Amino acid sequence: MPDCPHSLRPVTAAEWPRFFRAMSAVFGEEATGPYLDEPSAVADLDRTLCLFDGERVAATAGIYSLEMSVPGAVVPTAGVTWITVSPTHRRQGVLTAIMRRQLTELHEQEREPVAALWAAESSIYGRFGYASATWRGGWHGPTERLRLRPDVDCGTGTVRLVDLEEFRAGATGVHDQVRRFVPGNLARDDRWWDRRLRDDPEQRNGATARQLLLHTGADGTVTGYASYRVTSAWTDTSEPDGTLTVEEVRALTPTAYAALWRFLLAIDLVRTVRAPMASADDPLRHLLADQRALHAAPVDALWVRLVDVGRALSARRYPARIDLVIEVRDRFCDWNDGRWHVWGHPAGAYCDRTDRDPDLVLDVEALSAAYLGGVSLATLQAAGRVTEVSPGAVTAASTAFAWPVTPWCPDEF
């Protein structure tokens, strides 16, 4: 085996097909699809890492250049992706070398202060300082019980099925407004919209083509959008038994949101509705006459890692005033290890090194979990992950790190 830390290097365009096939094999997938022979437009080959063993690709990694909403702000974020190690090279320090190389380069080059990823297995990334910071609701329910409350106001707008061109023109503006207020949401430029809206027949898994909805107000302004698919099925007695898979519902107003759901829940020949990527705190539950009809199975979604504690904590906002010293334990990225003075409020924040005594002590994994406001530091204290030194510090910090909107990331990468 080659000397791994020194042998990791970016992949070239000519090597991409081998890179992609090796990555697919580790994930147990057949190497097919639109990006088999060349990478997508959102890929940055300069930010990939590859380990060759002779002519064979033994490990892969990459980073997308993202922009993520955090409480009160947006922050450049390194979207870690394509992490695989061949079974022939496991337990040899390859994954550790990849993680260290990525985080060290981000720090030394003063690039993104935060990294994020979707974990194929939840037991892998904690030792590198990542923690689950958002959850997806993964809910489903029977159509006959998913009915809106009679007092729900759906407004006077219109919901229409539209073609791709009209949908994209309306949805991009809505998304760019709503995503800024939801921690964990990612910006979508034209390249990311191209990727999201691509709808190759071989990728539909038996469902229809993607169906696209726009909601427009009385003045013709687009105020919401939704996308879905239907998988047709019939019982042995010829009763319809289809499944509606809702991909995304976003709106600028509560009435537009309700109107979109009223349309979706009334689609014919459907017996089950599922929304695997919905927020764990989806407002739909509070629109339903029968809340128990919505069966949720929340699962971890976006994992976050603070690359540079000072820059990351300075970037977000705090709904309640905070003025505390936090001692951070970071065994993997020693530049974060030590005491940090965090001062902030709704309009701004500052975080820098200090030699003052700490008010709280925690590891970087716990701090990363709390960063988007979805995991309470008080809950982490109850789990033994946070130590309170100054009385009342956990209450103060938990209040300041919270956020009114539950973090959520509907974009896998």
C-alpha positions as a Markdown table, in Angstrom:
| # | Residue | x | y | z |
|---|---|---|---|---|
| 1 | Met | 0.0 | 0.0 | 0.0 |
| 2 | Pro | 1.3 | 3.5 | -0.8 |
| 3 | Asp | 2.1 | 6.0 | 2.0 |
| 4 | Cys | -1.5 | 7.2 | 2.3 |
| 5 | Pro | -1.2 | 10.8 | 3.6 |
| 6 | His | 1.3 | 11.7 | 0.9 |
| 7 | Ser | -0.4 | 9.7 | -1.9 |
| 8 | Leu | -3.8 | 11.3 | -1.6 |
| 9 | Arg | -4.3 | 13.7 | -4.5 |
| 10 | Pro | -7.0 | 15.3 | -6.6 |
| 11 | Val | -8.5 | 13.2 | -9.4 |
| 12 | Thr | -8.2 | 14.4 | -13.0 |
| 13 | Ala | -11.0 | 14.6 | -15.5 |
| 14 | Ala | -9.6 | 11.6 | -17.4 |
| 15 | Glu | -9.6 | 9.6 | -14.2 |
| 16 | Trp | -13.1 | 10.5 | -13.2 |
| 17 | Pro | -14.9 | 7.3 | -14.6 |
| 18 | Arg | -12.6 | 5.1 | -12.5 |
| 19 | Phe | -13.1 | 7.4 | -9.5 |
| 20 | Phe | -16.9 | 7.2 | -10.0 |
| 21 | Arg | -17.0 | 3.4 | -10.5 |
| 22 | Ala | -14.9 | 2.8 | -7.4 |
| 23 | Met | -17.1 | 5.1 | -5.3 |
| 24 | Ser | -20.2 | 3.4 | -6.5 |
| 25 | Ala | -18.8 | -0.1 | -5.8 |
| 26 | Val | -18.2 | 0.8 | -2.1 |
| 27 | Phe | -21.8 | 2.1 | -1.8 |
| 28 | Gly | -23.0 | -1.2 | -3.3 |
| 29 | Glu | -24.5 | 0.6 | -6.3 |
| 30 | Glu | -24.1 | 0.0 | -10.0 |
| 31 | Ala | -22.1 | 2.8 | -11.7 |
| 32 | Thr | -24.8 | 4.2 | -13.9 |
| 33 | Gly | -26.5 | 7.6 | -14.4 |
| 34 | Pro | -25.7 | 11.0 | -15.9 |
| 35 | Tyr | -22.3 | 11.4 | -14.2 |
| 36 | Leu | -20.7 | 8.2 | -15.1 |
| 37 | Asp | -18.3 | 9.5 | -17.7 |
| 38 | Glu | -17.9 | 13.1 | -16.5 |
| 39 | Pro | -18.6 | 14.9 | -13.2 |
| 40 | Ser | -21.6 | 17.2 | -12.7 |
| 41 | Ala | -21.2 | 20.9 | -13.0 |
| 42 | Val | -21.3 | 21.3 | -9.2 |
| 43 | Ala | -18.2 | 19.1 | -8.8 |
| 44 | Asp | -14.9 | 20.7 | -8.2 |
| 45 | Leu | -12.1 | 18.3 | -9.1 |
| 46 | Asp | -9.5 | 20.5 | -7.4 |
| 47 | Arg | -11.3 | 19.7 | -4.1 |
| 48 | Thr | -11.3 | 15.9 | -4.6 |
| 49 | Leu | -9.0 | 13.4 | -3.0 |
| 50 | Cys | -8.1 | 10.0 | -4.5 |
| 51 | Leu | -5.9 | 7.2 | -3.4 |
| 52 | Phe | -4.5 | 5.0 | -6.1 |
| 53 | Asp | -3.0 | 1.5 | -5.5 |
| 54 | Gly | -1.4 | 0.9 | -8.8 |
| 55 | Glu | -4.1 | 1.5 | -11.4 |
| 56 | Arg | -6.9 | 0.8 | -8.9 |
| 57 | Val | -8.8 | 3.5 | -7.1 |
| 58 | Ala | -8.7 | 2.6 | -3.4 |
| 59 | Ala | -10.3 | 5.6 | -1.8 |
| 60 | Thr | -12.3 | 8.7 | -2.8 |
| 61 | Ala | -13.4 | 12.0 | -1.3 |
| 62 | Gly | -14.6 | 15.4 | -2.4 |
| 63 | Ile | -15.9 | 18.8 | -1.2 |
| 64 | Tyr | -18.6 | 20.9 | -2.7 |
| 65 | Ser | -18.4 | 24.7 | -2.2 |
| 66 | Leu | -21.7 | 25.5 | -0.5 |
| 67 | Glu | -23.4 | 28.3 | 1.3 |
| 68 | Met | -25.5 | 27.3 | 4.3 |
| 69 | Ser | -28.0 | 29.2 | 6.3 |
| 70 | Val | -27.1 | 29.4 | 10.0 |
| 71 | Pro | -29.0 | 31.3 | 12.8 |
| 72 | Gly | -29.2 | 34.9 | 11.5 |
| 73 | Ala | -26.7 | 34.6 | 8.7 |
| 74 | Val | -25.3 | 32.5 | 5.8 |
| 75 | Val | -21.9 | 30.9 | 6.0 |
| 76 | Pro | -19.6 | 29.4 | 3.3 |
| 77 | Thr | -19.6 | 25.6 | 4.0 |
| 78 | Ala | -17.5 | 22.8 | 2.8 |
| 79 | Gly | -19.9 | 20.0 | 1.7 |
| 80 | Val | -17.9 | 16.8 | 2.3 |
| 81 | Thr | -19.0 | 14.1 | -0.1 |
| 82 | Trp | -17.9 | 10.9 | -2.0 |
| 83 | Ile | -16.2 | 9.5 | 1.0 |
| 84 | Thr | -15.3 | 5.8 | 0.4 |
| 85 | Val | -12.5 | 3.4 | 1.2 |
| 86 | Ser | -12.2 | 0.1 | -0.6 |
| 87 | Pro | -12.6 | -3.0 | 1.7 |
| 88 | Thr | -9.0 | -3.9 | 0.7 |
| 89 | His | -7.7 | -0.8 | 2.4 |
| 90 | Arg | -9.8 | -0.5 | 5.5 |
| 91 | Arg | -8.4 | -0.4 | 9.1 |
| 92 | Gln | -5.2 | 1.1 | 7.6 |
| 93 | Gly | -5.8 | 4.8 | 8.5 |
| 94 | Val | -7.0 | 5.9 | 5.1 |
| 95 | Leu | -10.2 | 7.5 | 6.3 |
| 96 | Thr | -8.4 | 9.3 | 9.1 |
| 97 | Ala | -5.9 | 10.6 | 6.6 |
| 98 | Ile | -8.6 | 11.9 | 4.3 |
| 99 | Met | -10.5 | 13.7 | 7.1 |
| 100 | Arg | -7.3 | 15.2 | 8.4 |
| 101 | Arg | -6.2 | 16.4 | 5.0 |
| 102 | Gln | -9.6 | 18.0 | 4.3 |
| 103 | Leu | -9.9 | 19.8 | 7.6 |
| 104 | Thr | -6.2 | 20.9 | 7.8 |
| 105 | Glu | -6.4 | 22.4 | 4.3 |
| 106 | Leu | -9.7 | 24.2 | 5.1 |
| 107 | His | -8.0 | 25.7 | 8.2 |
| 108 | Glu | -4.6 | 26.6 | 6.7 |
| 109 | Gln | -6.1 | 28.1 | 3.6 |
| 110 | Glu | -8.7 | 30.0 | 5.7 |
| 111 | Arg | -11.5 | 28.7 | 3.5 |
| 112 | Glu | -14.9 | 27.5 | 4.9 |
| 113 | Pro | -15.2 | 27.8 | 8.7 |
| 114 | Val | -17.8 | 25.0 | 8.8 |
| 115 | Ala | -17.9 | 21.6 | 7.1 |
| 116 | Ala | -21.0 | 19.4 | 6.6 |
| 117 | Leu | -21.9 | 16.0 | 5.3 |
| 118 | Trp | -24.5 | 13.3 | 5.0 |
| 119 | Ala | -23.4 | 10.2 | 6.8 |
| 120 | Ala | -24.0 | 6.8 | 5.2 |
| 121 | Glu | -23.4 | 5.3 | 8.7 |
| 122 | Ser | -24.0 | 7.3 | 11.8 |
| 123 | Ser | -21.1 | 5.7 | 13.8 |
| 124 | Ile | -18.3 | 6.9 | 11.4 |
| 125 | Tyr | -17.9 | 10.6 | 11.7 |
| 126 | Gly | -18.2 | 11.5 | 15.4 |
| 127 | Arg | -14.5 | 10.7 | 16.0 |
| 128 | Phe | -13.6 | 13.4 | 13.5 |
| 129 | Gly | -15.7 | 16.0 | 15.3 |
| 130 | Tyr | -18.9 | 15.9 | 13.2 |
| 131 | Ala | -22.3 | 15.7 | 14.8 |
| 132 | Ser | -25.9 | 15.4 | 13.6 |
| 133 | Ala | -27.2 | 19.0 | 13.6 |
| 134 | Thr | -30.4 | 18.5 | 11.6 |
| 135 | Trp | -33.1 | 15.9 | 11.4 |
| 136 | Arg | -35.5 | 14.9 | 8.6 |
| 137 | Gly | -39.0 | 13.9 | 9.5 |
| 138 | Gly | -39.4 | 10.9 | 7.3 |
| 139 | Trp | -43.2 | 10.9 | 7.8 |
| 140 | His | -46.0 | 9.0 | 6.0 |
| 141 | Gly | -49.7 | 8.6 | 6.5 |
| 142 | Pro | -52.9 | 7.2 | 4.9 |
| 143 | Thr | -54.6 | 9.6 | 2.5 |
| 144 | Glu | -58.1 | 9.1 | 3.9 |
| 145 | Arg | -57.0 | 10.5 | 7.3 |
| 146 | Leu | -54.7 | 13.3 | 6.1 |
| 147 | Arg | -57.3 | 16.0 | 5.9 |
| 148 | Leu | -56.8 | 19.7 | 6.8 |
| 149 | Arg | -58.7 | 21.2 | 9.7 |
| 150 | Pro | -61.9 | 23.0 | 8.6 |
| 151 | Asp | -60.6 | 26.3 | 9.9 |
| 152 | Val | -57.4 | 26.3 | 7.8 |
| 153 | Asp | -57.2 | 29.3 | 5.6 |
| 154 | Cys | -55.9 | 28.4 | 2.1 |
| 155 | Gly | -56.3 | 32.0 | 0.8 |
| 156 | Thr | -57.5 | 33.1 | -2.6 |
| 157 | Gly | -54.5 | 32.0 | -4.6 |
| 158 | Thr | -54.2 | 29.4 | -7.3 |
| 159 | Val | -52.3 | 26.1 | -7.4 |
| 160 | Arg | -51.3 | 24.9 | -10.9 |
| 161 | Leu | -49.4 | 22.1 | -12.5 |
| 162 | Val | -46.7 | 23.7 | -14.7 |
| 163 | Asp | -43.9 | 22.8 | -17.0 |
| 164 | Leu | -40.3 | 22.7 | -16.0 |
| 165 | Glu | -39.4 | 26.1 | -17.4 |
| 166 | Glu | -42.2 | 28.0 | -15.6 |
| 167 | Phe | -41.6 | 26.0 | -12.4 |
| 168 | Arg | -38.0 | 26.9 | -12.3 |
| 169 | Ala | -38.6 | 30.6 | -13.0 |
| 170 | Gly | -41.0 | 30.8 | -10.1 |
| 171 | Ala | -39.4 | 28.3 | -7.6 |
| 172 | Thr | -35.9 | 29.8 | -7.6 |
| 173 | Gly | -37.1 | 33.1 | -6.2 |
| 174 | Val | -39.2 | 31.5 | -3.5 |
| 175 | His | -36.5 | 29.2 | -2.4 |
| 176 | Asp | -33.9 | 32.0 | -2.2 |
| 177 | Gln | -36.1 | 33.9 | 0.2 |
| 178 | Val | -37.2 | 31.0 | 2.5 |
| 179 | Arg | -33.9 | 29.2 | 2.7 |
| 180 | Arg | -32.2 | 32.2 | 4.4 |
| 181 | Phe | -34.4 | 31.9 | 7.5 |
| 182 | Val | -34.0 | 28.1 | 8.0 |
| 183 | Pro | -30.6 | 27.0 | 9.5 |
| 184 | Gly | -29.2 | 24.1 | 7.5 |
| 185 | Asn | -30.8 | 25.2 | 4.2 |
| 186 | Leu | -28.4 | 25.4 | 1.3 |
| 187 | Ala | -28.2 | 28.0 | -1.5 |
| 188 | Arg | -29.0 | 26.7 | -5.0 |
| 189 | Asp | -27.4 | 28.4 | -7.9 |
| 190 | Asp | -28.2 | 27.4 | -11.5 |
| 191 | Arg | -25.9 | 24.4 | -11.3 |
| 192 | Trp | -27.6 | 23.1 | -8.2 |
| 193 | Trp | -31.1 | 23.7 | -9.7 |
| 194 | Asp | -30.0 | 21.8 | -12.8 |
| 195 | Arg | -29.0 | 18.9 | -10.7 |
| 196 | Arg | -32.1 | 18.9 | -8.5 |
| 197 | Leu | -34.5 | 19.1 | -11.4 |
| 198 | Arg | -32.8 | 16.5 | -13.6 |
| 199 | Asp | -35.3 | 13.7 | -14.1 |
| 200 | Asp | -33.8 | 10.8 | -15.9 |
| 201 | Pro | -36.3 | 7.9 | -16.5 |
| 202 | Glu | -33.9 | 5.3 | -15.2 |
| 203 | Gln | -33.7 | 7.1 | -11.8 |
| 204 | Arg | -37.4 | 7.1 | -11.1 |
| 205 | Asn | -37.7 | 3.7 | -9.6 |
| 206 | Gly | -41.1 | 3.0 | -11.0 |
| 207 | Ala | -42.6 | 6.3 | -10.2 |
| 208 | Thr | -44.0 | 9.0 | -12.6 |
| 209 | Ala | -41.9 | 11.8 | -13.9 |
| 210 | Arg | -41.6 | 14.6 | -11.4 |
| 211 | Gln | -44.8 | 16.7 | -11.1 |
| 212 | Leu | -44.4 | 20.4 | -10.5 |
| 213 | Leu | -46.7 | 22.9 | -8.8 |
| 214 | Leu | -46.7 | 26.6 | -8.4 |
| 215 | His | -48.9 | 28.7 | -6.1 |
| 216 | Thr | -49.7 | 32.2 | -7.3 |
| 217 | Gly | -51.4 | 35.0 | -5.3 |
| 218 | Ala | -54.3 | 37.0 | -6.6 |
| 219 | Asp | -51.8 | 39.5 | -8.2 |
| 220 | Gly | -50.1 | 36.7 | -10.1 |
| 221 | Thr | -47.0 | 36.6 | -7.9 |
| 222 | Val | -45.5 | 33.2 | -7.2 |
| 223 | Thr | -45.7 | 32.5 | -3.5 |
| 224 | Gly | -45.0 | 28.8 | -3.3 |
| 225 | Tyr | -44.0 | 25.6 | -5.0 |
| 226 | Ala | -44.1 | 21.9 | -4.6 |
| 227 | Ser | -42.8 | 18.8 | -6.4 |
| 228 | Tyr | -44.0 | 15.2 | -6.1 |
| 229 | Arg | -44.2 | 11.8 | -7.8 |
| 230 | Val | -46.8 | 9.1 | -7.8 |
| 231 | Thr | -46.1 | 5.4 | -7.8 |
| 232 | Ser | -49.2 | 3.5 | -9.1 |
| 233 | Ala | -50.4 | 0.3 | -7.5 |
| 234 | Trp | -53.6 | -1.7 | -7.3 |
| 235 | Thr | -54.9 | -4.2 | -4.7 |
| 236 | Asp | -55.9 | -7.8 | -5.6 |
| 237 | Thr | -59.5 | -6.5 | -5.7 |
| 238 | Ser | -58.6 | -3.7 | -8.2 |
| 239 | Glu | -58.7 | -0.9 | -5.6 |
| 240 | Pro | -56.2 | 1.9 | -6.1 |
| 241 | Asp | -53.3 | 1.7 | -3.8 |
| 242 | Gly | -50.9 | 4.3 | -5.1 |
| 243 | Thr | -48.2 | 6.2 | -3.2 |
| 244 | Leu | -47.6 | 9.9 | -3.4 |
| 245 | Thr | -44.0 | 10.9 | -2.6 |
| 246 | Val | -43.7 | 14.6 | -1.8 |
| 247 | Glu | -40.2 | 15.9 | -2.6 |
| 248 | Glu | -40.5 | 19.5 | -1.4 |
| 249 | Val | -43.1 | 22.1 | -0.4 |
| 250 | Arg | -41.9 | 25.7 | 0.2 |
| 251 | Ala | -44.0 | 28.8 | 0.5 |
| 252 | Leu | -43.7 | 32.5 | 1.4 |
| 253 | Thr | -47.0 | 32.6 | 3.3 |
| 254 | Pro | -49.0 | 30.2 | 5.5 |
| 255 | Thr | -52.0 | 30.4 | 3.1 |
| 256 | Ala | -49.8 | 29.3 | 0.2 |
| 257 | Tyr | -48.3 | 26.5 | 2.2 |
| 258 | Ala | -51.8 | 25.3 | 3.2 |
| 259 | Ala | -53.1 | 25.5 | -0.4 |
| 260 | Leu | -50.3 | 23.5 | -1.8 |
| 261 | Trp | -50.9 | 20.7 | 0.8 |
| 262 | Arg | -54.7 | 20.8 | 0.2 |
| 263 | Phe | -53.9 | 20.1 | -3.5 |
| 264 | Leu | -51.4 | 17.3 | -2.7 |
| 265 | Leu | -53.6 | 15.5 | -0.2 |
| 266 | Ala | -56.5 | 15.4 | -2.8 |
| 267 | Ile | -54.7 | 13.6 | -5.6 |
| 268 | Asp | -56.7 | 10.7 | -7.0 |
| 269 | Leu | -55.8 | 7.0 | -6.7 |
| 270 | Val | -53.4 | 7.6 | -3.8 |
| 271 | Arg | -53.7 | 5.7 | -0.5 |
| 272 | Thr | -50.4 | 6.6 | 1.1 |
| 273 | Val | -48.6 | 9.9 | 1.3 |
| 274 | Arg | -44.9 | 10.1 | 2.2 |
| 275 | Ala | -42.5 | 12.9 | 2.6 |
| 276 | Pro | -39.0 | 11.4 | 3.4 |
| 277 | Met | -37.1 | 14.7 | 3.3 |
| 278 | Ala | -39.6 | 16.9 | 5.2 |
| 279 | Ser | -38.5 | 18.9 | 8.2 |
| 280 | Ala | -38.8 | 17.0 | 11.5 |
| 281 | Asp | -40.9 | 20.0 | 12.7 |
| 282 | Asp | -43.0 | 20.3 | 9.5 |
| 283 | Pro | -45.9 | 22.7 | 10.0 |
| 284 | Leu | -48.2 | 20.3 | 8.2 |
| 285 | Arg | -48.9 | 18.4 | 11.5 |
| 286 | His | -50.6 | 21.5 | 12.9 |
| 287 | Leu | -52.8 | 21.9 | 9.8 |
| 288 | Leu | -54.3 | 18.4 | 10.1 |
| 289 | Ala | -57.6 | 17.6 | 11.7 |
| 290 | Asp | -56.1 | 14.2 | 12.8 |
| 291 | Gln | -52.5 | 14.7 | 13.9 |
| 292 | Arg | -52.0 | 11.0 | 14.6 |
| 293 | Ala | -52.5 | 10.3 | 10.9 |
| 294 | Leu | -49.0 | 11.6 | 10.3 |
| 295 | His | -46.5 | 8.9 | 11.3 |
| 296 | Ala | -43.0 | 10.3 | 11.6 |
| 297 | Ala | -39.7 | 8.4 | 11.9 |
| 298 | Pro | -37.1 | 11.2 | 12.3 |
| 299 | Val | -33.6 | 10.3 | 11.4 |
| 300 | Asp | -30.3 | 12.2 | 11.4 |
| 301 | Ala | -29.7 | 14.3 | 8.3 |
| 302 | Leu | -27.0 | 16.9 | 8.0 |
| 303 | Trp | -23.9 | 16.4 | 10.1 |
| 304 | Val | -21.9 | 19.6 | 10.9 |
| 305 | Arg | -18.3 | 20.2 | 12.0 |
| 306 | Leu | -16.8 | 23.5 | 13.1 |
| 307 | Val | -13.5 | 23.8 | 11.2 |
| 308 | Asp | -12.5 | 27.0 | 12.9 |
| 309 | Val | -14.4 | 27.7 | 16.2 |
| 310 | Gly | -13.7 | 31.4 | 16.3 |
| 311 | Arg | -14.8 | 32.2 | 12.8 |
| 312 | Ala | -17.8 | 29.8 | 12.9 |
| 313 | Leu | -19.2 | 31.2 | 16.2 |
| 314 | Ser | -18.6 | 34.8 | 15.1 |
| 315 | Ala | -20.6 | 34.1 | 11.9 |
| 316 | Arg | -23.9 | 33.2 | 13.4 |
| 317 | Arg | -26.3 | 35.3 | 15.4 |
| 318 | Tyr | -27.7 | 34.8 | 18.9 |
| 319 | Pro | -31.4 | 35.6 | 19.7 |
| 320 | Ala | -30.5 | 36.2 | 23.4 |
| 321 | Arg | -27.4 | 38.0 | 24.6 |
| 322 | Ile | -24.4 | 35.7 | 25.3 |
| 323 | Asp | -21.1 | 36.6 | 27.0 |
| 324 | Leu | -19.4 | 33.4 | 28.1 |
| 325 | Val | -16.1 | 31.6 | 27.9 |
| 326 | Ile | -16.3 | 28.1 | 26.4 |
| 327 | Glu | -13.5 | 25.6 | 26.7 |
| 328 | Val | -13.4 | 23.4 | 23.7 |
| 329 | Arg | -11.8 | 20.0 | 23.6 |
| 330 | Asp | -10.8 | 19.1 | 20.0 |
| 331 | Arg | -8.4 | 16.2 | 19.7 |
| 332 | Phe | -8.6 | 16.0 | 16.0 |
| 333 | Cys | -8.1 | 19.7 | 15.1 |
| 334 | Asp | -5.8 | 21.0 | 17.8 |
| 335 | Trp | -6.1 | 24.6 | 16.5 |
| 336 | Asn | -9.6 | 24.7 | 18.1 |
| 337 | Asp | -8.5 | 23.3 | 21.4 |
| 338 | Gly | -8.6 | 25.8 | 24.2 |
| 339 | Arg | -10.8 | 28.6 | 25.6 |
| 340 | Trp | -13.0 | 30.9 | 23.6 |
| 341 | His | -14.8 | 34.1 | 24.6 |
| 342 | Val | -18.2 | 34.2 | 22.8 |
| 343 | Trp | -20.0 | 37.5 | 22.9 |
| 344 | Gly | -23.1 | 38.0 | 20.8 |
| 345 | His | -26.7 | 39.2 | 20.4 |
| 346 | Pro | -29.3 | 39.3 | 17.5 |
| 347 | Ala | -27.3 | 41.9 | 15.5 |
| 348 | Gly | -23.8 | 40.5 | 15.7 |
| 349 | Ala | -21.2 | 38.3 | 17.4 |
| 350 | Tyr | -17.6 | 37.9 | 18.2 |
| 351 | Cys | -15.5 | 34.9 | 19.3 |
| 352 | Asp | -11.8 | 34.9 | 20.0 |
| 353 | Arg | -9.2 | 33.2 | 22.2 |
| 354 | Thr | -9.0 | 34.1 | 25.9 |
| 355 | Asp | -7.1 | 33.0 | 29.0 |
| 356 | Arg | -10.1 | 33.6 | 31.3 |
| 357 | Asp | -11.6 | 30.8 | 33.3 |
| 358 | Pro | -14.2 | 28.8 | 31.4 |
| 359 | Asp | -18.0 | 29.0 | 32.1 |
| 360 | Leu | -18.6 | 25.8 | 30.1 |
| 361 | Val | -16.4 | 22.9 | 29.0 |
| 362 | Leu | -17.4 | 20.7 | 26.0 |
| 363 | Asp | -16.0 | 18.8 | 23.1 |
| 364 | Val | -16.2 | 20.1 | 19.5 |
| 365 | Glu | -18.7 | 17.4 | 18.6 |
| 366 | Ala | -21.2 | 18.8 | 21.1 |
| 367 | Leu | -20.6 | 22.3 | 20.0 |
| 368 | Ser | -21.1 | 21.3 | 16.4 |
| 369 | Ala | -24.4 | 19.6 | 17.2 |
| 370 | Ala | -25.6 | 22.8 | 18.9 |
| 371 | Tyr | -24.3 | 25.2 | 16.2 |
| 372 | Leu | -27.5 | 25.4 | 14.1 |
| 373 | Gly | -29.8 | 25.7 | 17.1 |
| 374 | Gly | -31.5 | 22.3 | 16.8 |
| 375 | Val | -29.8 | 20.5 | 19.7 |
| 376 | Ser | -29.9 | 22.1 | 23.2 |
| 377 | Leu | -26.7 | 22.5 | 25.2 |
| 378 | Ala | -28.9 | 21.6 | 28.2 |
| 379 | Thr | -29.8 | 18.3 | 26.6 |
| 380 | Leu | -26.1 | 17.7 | 25.9 |
| 381 | Gln | -25.3 | 18.5 | 29.5 |
| 382 | Ala | -27.9 | 15.9 | 30.6 |
| 383 | Ala | -26.1 | 13.4 | 28.4 |
| 384 | Gly | -22.8 | 14.3 | 30.1 |
| 385 | Arg | -21.4 | 16.0 | 27.0 |
| 386 | Val | -21.3 | 19.5 | 28.6 |
| 387 | Thr | -19.8 | 20.5 | 31.9 |
| 388 | Glu | -21.1 | 23.6 | 33.6 |
| 389 | Val | -18.4 | 25.5 | 35.6 |
| 390 | Ser | -20.2 | 28.8 | 36.3 |
| 391 | Pro | -23.7 | 28.3 | 37.7 |
| 392 | Gly | -26.4 | 29.2 | 35.2 |
| 393 | Ala | -24.0 | 29.1 | 32.2 |
| 394 | Val | -25.8 | 26.1 | 30.6 |
| 395 | Thr | -29.2 | 27.9 | 30.8 |
| 396 | Ala | -27.7 | 31.1 | 29.3 |
| 397 | Ala | -25.8 | 29.3 | 26.5 |
| 398 | Ser | -28.8 | 27.1 | 25.7 |
| 399 | Thr | -31.0 | 30.1 | 25.3 |
| 400 | Ala | -28.5 | 32.0 | 23.2 |
| 401 | Phe | -27.7 | 29.1 | 20.9 |
| 402 | Ala | -31.3 | 28.2 | 20.2 |
| 403 | Trp | -33.2 | 29.5 | 17.2 |
| 404 | Pro | -37.0 | 29.9 | 16.5 |
| 405 | Val | -36.9 | 27.9 | 13.3 |
| 406 | Thr | -35.9 | 24.2 | 13.5 |
| 407 | Pro | -32.8 | 23.5 | 11.4 |
| 408 | Trp | -33.5 | 21.4 | 8.3 |
| 409 | Cys | -31.6 | 20.4 | 5.1 |
| 410 | Pro | -33.7 | 19.1 | 2.2 |
| 411 | Asp | -30.7 | 18.8 | -0.1 |
| 412 | Glu | -28.6 | 15.7 | 0.0 |
| 413 | Phe | -25.1 | 15.8 | -1.6 |
